[in-house]
């Protein structure tokens, strides 16, 4: 499903709307990669409002928030990138899947097997996809390639 949404973005039929949760260096890379893929970065979220605003200023019409729950309530958002501290990945991913959002989680997927299992179960129960990836500073287009090459439920 996530591959189909991104393919529609690439074909410019209907740009996928994404949210980047966590506006540090990884969040900035995800936002740049989404933009290169033709996706719309609808939201950027960070506990530090100033950091979210800084990331949003380089994008048109990108909204900012300090609470990711606000983003998960937005019906226009189809997918999120989780670029937070590792210990926060599982809860955000489970919450996102419960709200019907697809998830790309910056590595590692989780800090324990139990957390990873919770994430997978939430995705399966809600018919969403949960992936993890590693974006290197030298390759911001890696997100496009990850989505295009996307297969299975967990990579």
C-alpha positions, 0 to 999 in steps of 0.5 A, a space after each residue: 500500500 505504501 509503495 502504491 501511495 508513493 508511486 502515485 506521488 511520483 506520477 503526480 496523480 495525487 501527492 502523498 502527504 507525509 509527516 516527519 516526526 523529529 526535526 533533527 538531522 535525520 528528520 531533515 534528511 527524510 523531509 528532503 528525500 520526500 520532497 525529491 520523491 514528489 511527496 508533500 511534507 504536510 507536517 513537521 513535529 518536534 518538542 522544540 517548536 523552534 526546530 520544527 519551525 526552522 525545518 518548515 520554513 524551507 517548505 511551502 505550506 508545511 505545518 508545525 506541531 509539538 505533539 505528534 498526536 495532532 498529526 495522527 488526527 489529520 486525515 490528509 496524512 497518509 504516512 509518517 517518518 519517525 526520526 526520534 530517539 530510539 526509545 520513542 519509536 515503538 509507541 509512536 509507530 503503534 499510535 500511528 498504525 492505530 490511526 491508519 498511518 503508514 510508518 517509516 521508522 529511522 533505524 533501529 526499528 525498536 529497542 527490543 524484540 517485544 517492541 518490534 512485535 508490538 509495532 508489527 502487530 499494530 501494523 497488521 491489525 490496522 492494515 498499514 505498513 511499517 518499515 525501517 530505513 537508514 538515510 545517510 547524509 550523503 544520500 538523501 535520495 535513499 528514501 525514494 529508492 527505499 520506497 520504490 524497491 519496497 517489498 513485504 511488510 517489514 524490511 
